[in-house]
Amino acid sequence: MASQLKALAATALILVLAAVGLGAYVRWSLRRMHIEFPLAGLVNRVLPQARIIAVAAGSHGTCSSTVDQSSIGDREMEAEMRYVAAMPELYKTKFGSAPLSMPDLKKLPEFEHADALNNRSFSRDCSIYFDPGGSFAVSCGRSTPSRPDVAAFTRTAPSTQKFYMVGKSEILYTPVPMC
């Protein structure tokens, strides 16, 4: 009986020492490990871009334009067009001048980053038509209108940012803000 008690005491002592050793190892590991909330990295990457976009969105001062949020077609494609339509103002804020073509927008890291996140290429799937007066039209998808059709549309277009049909293609027209 005494040998069984000694064996039980030795086993208990080994278990207690193992638990204390494991606890000390875990504590030591956690102090040297960098643990962060899983979405913190994403938030830290998105916030600087959100600040730039907020500056771009507010850069008109007292200038404004009417925006009609109504949908007339494929909502996913319209969301892509809205994203691409936000890029010229961001480009203007970052580089001090308006972009002249879609390749200019590819200079924006935000534009390239969106391509990587969405596993698609906005620069390949979308077209942007810049009017000499400063307005522009964005079209995404398989069917895009011809440049002459968009140019004819922008000459007589209303001053509302809205989705319009040009021929059989949907565009997002963004007029120059009224000051």
N, CA and C atoms as a LAMMPS dump frame, in Angstrom:
ITEM: TIMESTEP
0
ITEM: NUMBER OF ATOMS
537
ITEM: BOX BOUNDS ff ff ff
-5.0000000000000000e+02 5.0000000000000000e+02
-5.0000000000000000e+02 5.0000000000000000e+02
-5.0000000000000000e+02 5.0000000000000000e+02
ITEM: ATOMS id mol type element x y z
1 1 1 N 0.822 -1.183 0
2 1 2 C 0 0 0
3 1 3 C 0.871 1.253 0
4 2 1 N 1.959 1.238 0.737
5 2 2 C 2.851 2.378 0.806
6 2 3 C 3.495 2.634 -0.556
7 3 1 N 3.834 1.563 -1.285
8 3 2 C 4.458 1.746 -2.601
9 3 3 C 3.437 2.308 -3.605
10 4 1 N 2.162 1.923 -3.431
11 4 2 C 1.128 2.471 -4.311
12 4 3 C 0.92 3.952 -4.033
13 5 1 N 0.979 4.346 -2.76
14 5 2 C 0.829 5.751 -2.395
15 5 3 C 1.999 6.565 -2.91
16 6 1 N 3.223 6.006 -2.832
17 6 2 C 4.392 6.701 -3.353
18 6 3 C 4.264 6.878 -4.871
19 7 1 N 3.813 5.843 -5.552
20 7 2 C 3.644 5.916 -7.011
21 7 3 C 2.574 6.949 -7.373
22 8 1 N 1.483 6.98 -6.622
23 8 2 C 0.406 7.948 -6.857
24 8 3 C 0.896 9.37 -6.584
25 9 1 N 1.662 9.575 -5.506
26 9 2 C 2.209 10.888 -5.176
27 9 3 C 3.207 11.332 -6.251
28 10 1 N 4.031 10.402 -6.715
29 10 2 C 5.003 10.728 -7.769
30 10 3 C 4.288 11.102 -9.063
31 11 1 N 3.23 10.372 -9.404
32 11 2 C 2.451 10.668 -10.6
33 11 3 C 1.788 12.037 -10.48
34 12 1 N 1.201 12.331 -9.316
35 12 2 C 0.551 13.625 -9.087
36 12 3 C 1.581 14.747 -9.187
37 13 1 N 2.756 14.555 -8.597
38 13 2 C 3.809 15.561 -8.646
39 13 3 C 4.263 15.802 -10.093
40 14 1 N 4.4 14.743 -10.878
41 14 2 C 4.789 14.874 -12.291
42 14 3 C 3.712 15.629 -13.064
43 15 1 N 2.441 15.319 -12.819
44 15 2 C 1.342 16.01 -13.496
45 15 3 C 1.305 17.49 -13.127
46 16 1 N 1.518 17.806 -11.849
47 16 2 C 1.521 19.208 -11.403
48 16 3 C 2.695 19.944 -12.048
49 17 1 N 3.872 19.359 -12.051
50 17 2 C 5.041 19.99 -12.66
51 17 3 C 4.838 20.158 -14.174
52 18 1 N 4.243 19.166 -14.822
53 18 2 C 3.974 19.262 -16.254
54 18 3 C 2.981 20.391 -16.536
55 19 1 N 1.936 20.518 -15.711
56 19 2 C 0.946 21.58 -15.891
57 19 3 C 1.582 22.95 -15.676
58 20 1 N 2.411 23.084 -14.642
59 20 2 C 3.093 24.351 -14.384
60 20 3 C 4.051 24.669 -15.53
61 21 1 N 4.801 23.673 -15.983
62 21 2 C 5.727 23.87 -17.106
63 21 3 C 4.989 24.258 -18.387
64 22 1 N 3.881 23.594 -18.67
65 22 2 C 3.086 23.916 -19.845
66 22 3 C 2.518 25.333 -19.751
67 23 1 N 2.034 25.69 -18.555
68 23 2 C 1.509 27.052 -18.338
69 23 3 C 2.59 28.1 -18.542
70 24 1 N 3.788 27.852 -18.033
71 24 2 C 4.892 28.791 -18.199
72 24 3 C 5.28 28.902 -19.678
73 25 1 N 5.287 27.776 -20.394
74 25 2 C 5.627 27.795 -21.815
75 25 3 C 4.584 28.576 -22.616
76 26 1 N 3.314 28.37 -22.322
77 26 2 C 2.246 29.082 -23.026
78 26 3 C 2.35 30.579 -22.755
79 27 1 N 2.571 30.937 -21.505
80 27 2 C 2.695 32.361 -21.149
81 27 3 C 3.882 32.99 -21.866
82 28 1 N 5.022 32.299 -21.861
83 28 2 C 6.216 32.794 -22.544
84 28 3 C 5.95 32.944 -24.043
85 29 1 N 5.291 31.956 -24.656
86 29 2 C 4.988 31.992 -26.091
87 29 3 C 4.067 33.155 -26.435
88 30 1 N 3.045 33.354 -25.63
89 30 2 C 2.084 34.421 -25.911
90 30 3 C 2.706 35.81 -25.776
91 31 1 N 3.645 35.955 -24.875
92 31 2 C 4.302 37.261 -24.722
93 31 3 C 5.174 37.596 -25.928
94 32 1 N 5.725 36.619 -26.587
95 32 2 C 6.6 36.854 -27.719
96 32 3 C 5.89 36.741 -29.068
97 33 1 N 4.64 36.332 -29.038
98 33 2 C 3.872 36.155 -30.26
99 33 3 C 3.053 37.422 -30.526
100 34 1 N 2.95 37.78 -31.81
101 34 2 C 2.136 38.933 -32.195
102 34 3 C 0.759 38.416 -32.605
103 35 1 N -0.22 38.662 -31.758
104 35 2 C -1.58 38.213 -32.037
105 35 3 C -2.437 39.451 -32.271
106 36 1 N -3.212 39.406 -33.342
107 36 2 C -4.111 40.515 -33.61
108 36 3 C -5.434 39.984 -34.11
109 37 1 N -6.435 40.809 -34.025
110 37 2 C -7.759 40.488 -34.521
111 37 3 C -7.644 40.194 -36.015
112 38 1 N -8.246 39.106 -36.511
113 38 2 C -8.054 38.729 -37.917
114 38 3 C -8.396 39.823 -38.926
115 39 1 N -9.379 40.659 -38.666
116 39 2 C -9.754 41.688 -39.62
117 39 3 C -8.988 42.995 -39.424
118 40 1 N -8.142 43.052 -38.388
119 40 2 C -7.41 44.293 -38.133
120 40 3 C -6.494 44.649 -39.289
121 41 1 N -5.849 43.665 -39.889
122 41 2 C -4.98 43.94 -41.035
123 41 3 C -5.76 44.519 -42.2
124 42 1 N -6.937 43.965 -42.457
125 42 2 C -7.771 44.479 -43.536
126 42 3 C -8.209 45.903 -43.24
127 43 1 N -8.638 46.152 -42.01
128 43 2 C -9.07 47.498 -41.623
129 43 3 C -7.918 48.484 -41.763
130 44 1 N -6.721 48.084 -41.347
131 44 2 C -5.56 48.972 -41.444
132 44 3 C -5.192 49.273 -42.897
133 45 1 N -5.465 48.339 -43.826
134 45 2 C -5.191 48.591 -45.242
135 45 3 C -6.287 49.435 -45.882
136 46 1 N -7.524 49.288 -45.429
137 46 2 C -8.653 49.972 -46.052
138 46 3 C -8.779 51.416 -45.57
139 47 1 N -8.477 51.694 -44.313
140 47 2 C -8.67 53.045 -43.774
141 47 3 C -7.9 54.125 -44.524
142 48 1 N -6.627 53.946 -44.847
143 48 2 C -5.944 55.005 -45.618
144 48 3 C -6.602 55.246 -46.969
145 49 1 N -7.038 54.179 -47.627
146 49 2 C -7.714 54.349 -48.91
147 49 3 C -9.05 55.042 -48.73
148 50 1 N -9.753 54.732 -47.651
149 50 2 C -11.04 55.374 -47.39
150 50 3 C -10.845 56.867 -47.146
151 51 1 N -9.764 57.248 -46.469
152 51 2 C -9.489 58.677 -46.246
153 51 3 C -9.246 59.39 -47.572
154 52 1 N -8.486 58.758 -48.482
155 52 2 C -8.214 59.362 -49.783
156 52 3 C -9.515 59.535 -50.559
157 53 1 N -10.361 58.527 -50.539
158 53 2 C -11.636 58.595 -51.256
159 53 3 C -12.533 59.652 -50.632
160 54 1 N -12.522 59.77 -49.302
161 54 2 C -13.326 60.801 -48.639
162 54 3 C -12.858 62.194 -49.043
163 55 1 N -11.549 62.379 -49.151
164 55 2 C -11.011 63.668 -49.604
165 55 3 C -11.455 63.934 -51.032
166 56 1 N -11.365 62.907 -51.864
167 56 2 C -11.77 63.068 -53.258
168 56 3 C -13.249 63.384 -53.369
169 57 1 N -14.062 62.723 -52.583
170 57 2 C -15.506 62.951 -52.643
171 57 3 C -15.872 64.342 -52.157
172 58 1 N -15.124 64.874 -51.237
173 58 2 C -15.433 66.197 -50.71
174 58 3 C -14.68 67.314 -51.377
175 59 1 N -13.957 67.04 -52.448
176 59 2 C -13.099 68.047 -53.047
177 59 3 C -13.84 69.072 -53.889
178 60 1 N -15.121 68.886 -54.117
179 60 2 C -15.864 69.835 -54.939
180 60 3 C -16.239 71.107 -54.18
181 61 1 N -16.096 71.116 -52.874
182 61 2 C -16.471 72.294 -52.093
183 61 3 C -17.954 72.557 -52.234
184 62 1 N -18.32 73.679 -52.857
185 62 2 C -19.73 74.007 -53.014
186 62 3 C -20.303 73.444 -54.309
187 63 1 N -19.489 72.811 -55.122
188 63 2 C -19.982 72.214 -56.361
189 63 3 C -20.769 70.951 -56.024
190 64 1 N -21.792 70.7 -56.796
191 64 2 C -22.56 69.488 -56.561
192 64 3 C -23.166 69.007 -57.866
193 65 1 N -23.547 67.771 -57.863
194 65 2 C -24.274 67.214 -58.99
195 65 3 C -25.352 66.297 -58.444
196 66 1 N -26.407 66.168 -59.18
197 66 2 C -27.5 65.309 -58.774
198 66 3 C -27.127 63.87 -59.085
199 67 1 N -27.444 62.981 -58.149
200 67 2 C -27.145 61.564 -58.333
201 67 3 C -28.444 60.788 -58.195
202 68 1 N -28.725 59.979 -59.177
203 68 2 C -29.897 59.101 -59.151
204 68 3 C -29.385 57.682 -58.931
205 69 1 N -29.707 57.081 -57.794
206 69 2 C -29.191 55.761 -57.423
207 69 3 C -29.997 54.603 -58.01
208 70 1 N -31.036 54.899 -58.775
209 70 2 C -31.903 53.829 -59.272
210 70 3 C -31.167 52.925 -60.257
211 71 1 N -31.545 51.668 -60.242
212 71 2 C -30.94 50.659 -61.096
213 71 3 C -31.811 50.447 -62.33
214 72 1 N -31.162 50.18 -63.466
215 72 2 C -31.933 49.875 -64.667
216 72 3 C -31.509 48.551 -65.284
217 73 1 N -30.571 47.857 -64.645
218 73 2 C -30.058 46.613 -65.228
219 73 3 C -29.457 45.702 -64.187
220 74 1 N -28.343 45.098 -64.53
221 74 2 C -27.632 44.163 -63.678
222 74 3 C -26.947 44.911 -62.536
223 75 1 N -27.372 44.649 -61.309
224 75 2 C -26.848 45.387 -60.148
225 75 3 C -25.361 45.148 -59.917
226 76 1 N -24.884 43.953 -60.165
227 76 2 C -23.453 43.678 -59.975
228 76 3 C -22.623 44.494 -60.963
229 77 1 N -23.063 44.523 -62.205
230 77 2 C -22.354 45.295 -63.221
231 77 3 C -22.437 46.794 -62.89
232 78 1 N -23.589 47.236 -62.372
233 78 2 C -23.739 48.637 -61.996
234 78 3 C -22.824 48.998 -60.834
235 79 1 N -22.638 48.077 -59.893
236 79 2 C -21.708 48.321 -58.78
237 79 3 C -20.285 48.488 -59.313
238 80 1 N -19.917 47.669 -60.281
239 80 2 C -18.596 47.804 -60.898
240 80 3 C -18.465 49.166 -61.574
241 81 1 N -19.515 49.589 -62.276
242 81 2 C -19.464 50.884 -62.949
243 81 3 C -19.338 52.017 -61.935
244 82 1 N -20.041 51.909 -60.805
245 82 2 C -19.937 52.949 -59.767
246 82 3 C -18.518 53.02 -59.215
247 83 1 N -17.898 51.855 -59.011
248 83 2 C -16.528 51.84 -58.508
249 83 3 C -15.586 52.523 -59.496
250 84 1 N -15.686 52.141 -60.764
251 84 2 C -14.813 52.729 -61.781
252 84 3 C -15.081 54.228 -61.897
253 85 1 N -16.339 54.64 -61.752
254 85 2 C -16.696 56.06 -61.852
255 85 3 C -16.114 56.886 -60.703
256 86 1 N -15.79 56.254 -59.584
257 86 2 C -15.18 56.973 -58.459
258 86 3 C -13.686 57.212 -58.681
259 87 1 N -13.077 56.453 -59.539
260 87 2 C -11.634 56.52 -59.735
261 87 3 C -11.136 57.817 -60.391
262 88 1 N -11.829 58.434 -61.368
263 88 2 C -11.288 59.672 -61.943
264 88 3 C -11.116 60.793 -60.915
265 89 1 N -12.043 60.914 -59.982
266 89 2 C -11.906 61.962 -58.963
267 89 3 C -10.752 61.647 -58.016
268 90 1 N -10.587 60.372 -57.685
269 90 2 C -9.458 59.955 -56.852
270 90 3 C -8.142 60.226 -57.585
271 91 1 N -8.103 59.932 -58.875
272 91 2 C -6.92 60.201 -59.692
273 91 3 C -6.603 61.692 -59.683
274 92 1 N -7.632 62.504 -59.869
275 92 2 C -7.443 63.956 -59.889
276 92 3 C -6.915 64.461 -58.545
277 93 1 N -7.414 63.884 -57.455
278 93 2 C -6.953 64.267 -56.125
279 93 3 C -5.499 63.871 -55.9
280 94 1 N -5.131 62.692 -56.346
281 94 2 C -3.765 62.2 -56.137
282 94 3 C -2.742 62.854 -57.061
283 95 1 N -3.093 63.042 -58.342
284 95 2 C -2.112 63.481 -59.329
285 95 3 C -2.305 64.921 -59.793
286 96 1 N -3.376 65.574 -59.367
287 96 2 C -3.567 66.984 -59.682
288 96 3 C -4.174 67.284 -61.033
289 97 1 N -4.432 66.27 -61.829
290 97 2 C -5.069 66.488 -63.131
291 97 3 C -6.017 65.326 -63.403
292 98 1 N -6.946 65.565 -64.297
293 98 2 C -7.915 64.527 -64.637
294 98 3 C -7.262 63.456 -65.505
295 99 1 N -7.696 62.211 -65.37
296 99 2 C -7.164 61.165 -66.242
297 99 3 C -7.696 61.356 -67.664
298 100 1 N -6.983 60.844 -68.615
299 100 2 C -7.394 60.963 -70.009
300 100 3 C -7.92 59.65 -70.583
301 101 1 N -7.568 58.526 -69.907
302 101 2 C -7.976 57.226 -70.424
303 101 3 C -7.943 56.191 -69.304
304 102 1 N -8.426 54.996 -69.608
305 102 2 C -8.421 53.902 -68.638
306 102 3 C -6.999 53.544 -68.195
307 103 1 N -5.994 53.523 -69.07
308 103 2 C -4.632 53.23 -68.596
309 103 3 C -4.134 54.214 -67.527
310 104 1 N -4.613 55.452 -67.565
311 104 2 C -4.233 56.403 -66.512
312 104 3 C -4.73 55.92 -65.154
313 105 1 N -5.922 55.362 -65.114
314 105 2 C -6.484 54.893 -63.848
315 105 3 C -5.693 53.725 -63.273
316 106 1 N -5.014 52.978 -64.134
317 106 2 C -4.211 51.848 -63.666
318 106 3 C -3.018 52.303 -62.836
319 107 1 N -2.715 53.603 -62.845
320 107 2 C -1.635 54.137 -62.01
321 107 3 C -2.056 54.197 -60.543
322 108 1 N -3.354 54.1 -60.279
323 108 2 C -3.856 54.137 -58.905
324 108 3 C -3.711 52.763 -58.259
325 109 1 N -3.025 52.674 -57.118
326 109 2 C -2.91 51.373 -56.446
327 109 3 C -4.281 50.833 -56.032
328 110 1 N -5.211 51.717 -55.706
329 110 2 C -6.55 51.293 -55.294
330 110 3 C -7.265 50.566 -56.432
331 111 1 N -7.033 51.02 -57.651
332 111 2 C -7.66 50.414 -58.822
333 111 3 C -7.074 49.023 -59.062
334 112 1 N -5.761 48.913 -59.005
335 112 2 C -5.109 47.621 -59.195
336 112 3 C -5.452 46.661 -58.058
337 113 1 N -5.551 47.187 -56.818
338 113 2 C -5.876 46.356 -55.657
339 113 3 C -7.283 45.783 -55.801
340 114 1 N -8.218 46.574 -56.312
341 114 2 C -9.585 46.095 -56.514
342 114 3 C -9.611 44.958 -57.526
343 115 1 N -8.789 45.037 -58.551
344 115 2 C -8.7 43.948 -59.521
345 115 3 C -8.289 42.659 -58.826
346 116 1 N -7.273 42.756 -57.974
347 116 2 C -6.778 41.57 -57.285
348 116 3 C -7.818 41.011 -56.316
349 117 1 N -8.516 41.892 -55.6
350 117 2 C -9.523 41.435 -54.639
351 117 3 C -10.699 40.755 -55.324
352 118 1 N -11.103 41.259 -56.451
353 118 2 C -12.28 40.732 -57.144
354 118 3 C -11.946 39.645 -58.155
355 119 1 N -10.674 39.336 -58.314
356 119 2 C -10.222 38.314 -59.247
357 119 3 C -10.741 38.582 -60.66
358 120 1 N -10.708 39.835 -61.049
359 120 2 C -11.111 40.247 -62.39
360 120 3 C -10.37 41.516 -62.738
361 121 1 N -10.495 41.962 -63.93
362 121 2 C -9.793 43.156 -64.354
363 121 3 C -10.789 44.222 -64.788
364 122 1 N -10.924 45.263 -63.975
365 122 2 C -11.812 46.37 -64.34
366 122 3 C -11.304 47.04 -65.611
367 123 1 N -9.992 47.118 -65.751
368 123 2 C -9.438 47.789 -66.925
369 123 3 C -9.714 47.002 -68.208
370 124 1 N -9.909 45.697 -68.101
371 124 2 C -10.226 44.891 -69.273
372 124 3 C -11.744 44.793 -69.485
373 125 1 N -12.517 44.696 -68.395
374 125 2 C -13.963 44.485 -68.479
375 125 3 C -14.758 45.774 -68.614
376 126 1 N -14.139 46.91 -68.316
377 126 2 C -14.866 48.177 -68.333
378 126 3 C -14.195 49.163 -69.288
379 127 1 N -15.005 50.086 -69.765
380 127 2 C -14.508 51.167 -70.617
381 127 3 C -14.94 52.487 -70.005
382 128 1 N -14.111 53.476 -70.161
383 128 2 C -14.474 54.809 -69.678
384 128 3 C -14.271 55.784 -70.839
385 129 1 N -15.259 56.638 -71.033
386 129 2 C -15.247 57.59 -72.134
387 129 3 C -15.209 58.989 -71.532
388 130 1 N -14.102 59.69 -71.721
389 130 2 C -13.95 61.033 -71.173
390 130 3 C -14.387 62.057 -72.209
391 131 1 N -15.258 62.95 -71.797
392 131 2 C -15.738 64.035 -72.644
393 131 3 C -14.788 65.22 -72.462
394 132 1 N -14.494 65.984 -73.508
395 132 2 C -13.6 67.136 -73.36
396 132 3 C -14.102 68.151 -72.329
397 133 1 N -15.4 68.177 -72.074
398 133 2 C -15.96 69.112 -71.092
399 133 3 C -15.762 68.679 -69.652
400 134 1 N -15.286 67.457 -69.423
401 134 2 C -15.019 66.998 -68.068
402 134 3 C -15.956 65.91 -67.588
403 135 1 N -17.063 65.679 -68.272
404 135 2 C -17.948 64.59 -67.872
405 135 3 C -17.395 63.281 -68.437
406 136 1 N -17.915 62.175 -67.97
407 136 2 C -17.466 60.888 -68.485
408 136 3 C -18.565 59.848 -68.332
409 137 1 N -18.425 58.767 -69.064
410 137 2 C -19.363 57.651 -69.012
411 137 3 C -18.57 56.362 -68.843
412 138 1 N -19.095 55.475 -68.005
413 138 2 C -18.454 54.191 -67.736
414 138 3 C -19.385 53.092 -68.223
415 139 1 N -18.804 52.104 -68.844
416 139 2 C -19.565 50.941 -69.294
417 139 3 C -18.772 49.695 -68.956
418 140 1 N -19.442 48.692 -68.401
419 140 2 C -18.782 47.429 -68.068
420 140 3 C -19.595 46.283 -68.661
421 141 1 N -18.93 45.206 -68.922
422 141 2 C -19.622 44.027 -69.438
423 141 3 C -19.236 43.723 -70.864
424 142 1 N -19.958 42.771 -71.433
425 142 2 C -19.652 42.321 -72.793
426 142 3 C -20.021 43.354 -73.837
427 143 1 N -21.157 44.004 -73.629
428 143 2 C -21.676 44.941 -74.618
429 143 3 C -21.34 46.368 -74.202
430 144 1 N -20.463 47.006 -74.917
431 144 2 C -20.129 48.405 -74.638
432 144 3 C -20.475 49.251 -75.861
433 145 1 N -20.976 50.444 -75.633
434 145 2 C -21.344 51.295 -76.765
435 145 3 C -20.102 51.841 -77.478
436 146 1 N -20.281 52.264 -78.696
437 146 2 C -19.161 52.829 -79.448
438 146 3 C -18.854 54.238 -78.939
439 147 1 N -17.647 54.678 -79.144
440 147 2 C -17.251 56.032 -78.713
441 147 3 C -18.115 57.109 -79.369
442 148 1 N -18.406 57.02 -80.666
443 148 2 C -19.27 58.05 -81.27
444 148 3 C -20.679 58.086 -80.644
445 149 1 N -21.222 56.912 -80.292
446 149 2 C -22.544 56.886 -79.649
447 149 3 C -22.508 57.552 -78.282
448 150 1 N -21.452 57.289 -77.513
449 150 2 C -21.331 57.901 -76.19
450 150 3 C -21.083 59.404 -76.335
451 151 1 N -20.265 59.794 -77.283
452 151 2 C -20.001 61.222 -77.513
453 151 3 C -21.284 61.948 -77.877
454 152 1 N -22.113 61.341 -78.714
455 152 2 C -23.389 61.957 -79.083
456 152 3 C -24.305 62.052 -77.872
457 153 1 N -24.288 61.022 -77.012
458 153 2 C -25.112 61.04 -75.802
459 153 3 C -24.664 62.151 -74.851
460 154 1 N -23.35 62.275 -74.618
461 154 2 C -22.864 63.254 -73.638
462 154 3 C -23.127 64.691 -74.068
463 155 1 N -23.24 64.939 -75.368
464 155 2 C -23.534 66.3 -75.836
465 155 3 C -24.918 66.765 -75.404
466 156 1 N -25.857 65.838 -75.25
467 156 2 C -27.233 66.21 -74.904
468 156 3 C -27.672 65.632 -73.569
469 157 1 N -26.753 65.048 -72.807
470 157 2 C -27.106 64.363 -71.554
471 157 3 C -27.547 65.351 -70.478
472 158 1 N -28.462 64.928 -69.623
473 158 2 C -28.861 65.762 -68.489
474 158 3 C -27.725 65.863 -67.464
475 159 1 N -27.899 66.726 -66.488
476 159 2 C -26.843 66.94 -65.483
477 159 3 C -27.053 66.076 -64.242
478 160 1 N -27.447 64.824 -64.444
479 160 2 C -27.667 63.893 -63.345
480 160 3 C -26.791 62.67 -63.549
481 161 1 N -26.066 62.298 -62.481
482 161 2 C -25.313 61.048 -62.55
483 161 3 C -26.333 59.928 -62.433
484 162 1 N -26.361 59.089 -63.435
485 162 2 C -27.414 58.086 -63.503
486 162 3 C -27.027 57.023 -64.527
487 163 1 N -27.684 55.869 -64.431
488 163 2 C -27.511 54.831 -65.437
489 163 3 C -28.443 55.132 -66.599
490 164 1 N -27.89 55.041 -67.798
491 164 2 C -28.65 55.293 -69.02
492 164 3 C -28.386 54.155 -69.993
493 165 1 N -29.278 53.997 -70.94
494 165 2 C -29.08 53.045 -72.031
495 165 3 C -28.624 53.827 -73.261
496 166 1 N -27.531 53.408 -73.838
497 166 2 C -27.04 53.978 -75.094
498 166 3 C -27.04 52.81 -76.065
499 167 1 N -27.975 52.827 -76.965
500 167 2 C -28.169 51.67 -77.831
501 167 3 C -28.661 50.52 -76.974
502 168 1 N -27.955 49.418 -77.013
503 168 2 C -28.319 48.252 -76.193
504 168 3 C -27.368 48.076 -75.017
505 169 1 N -26.588 49.105 -74.739
506 169 2 C -25.593 49.034 -73.667
507 169 3 C -25.948 49.983 -72.543
508 170 1 N -25.675 49.535 -71.327
509 170 2 C -25.91 50.366 -70.15
510 170 3 C -24.623 51.115 -69.81
511 171 1 N -24.78 52.406 -69.478
512 171 2 C -23.633 53.213 -69.067
513 171 3 C -23.99 53.933 -67.778
514 172 1 N -22.977 54.343 -67.055
515 172 2 C -23.146 55.256 -65.919
516 172 3 C -22.546 56.581 -66.361
517 173 1 N -23.403 57.559 -66.522
518 173 2 C -22.945 58.881 -66.953
519 173 3 C -22.707 59.755 -65.729
520 174 1 N -21.547 60.386 -65.677
521 174 2 C -21.193 61.284 -64.572
522 174 3 C -20.905 62.659 -65.164
523 175 1 N -21.823 63.608 -64.944
524 175 2 C -21.601 64.949 -65.499
525 175 3 C -20.609 65.752 -64.665
526 176 1 N -20.148 66.849 -65.211
527 176 2 C -19.3 67.774 -64.482
528 176 3 C -20.176 68.397 -63.379
529 177 1 N -19.686 68.466 -62.128
530 177 2 C -20.483 69.089 -61.076
531 177 3 C -20.776 70.556 -61.366
532 178 1 N -21.979 70.966 -61.025
533 178 2 C -22.383 72.363 -61.223
534 178 3 C -21.84 73.215 -60.076
535 179 1 N -21.221 74.341 -60.407
536 179 2 C -20.67 75.21 -59.388
537 179 3 C -21.393 76.542 -59.392
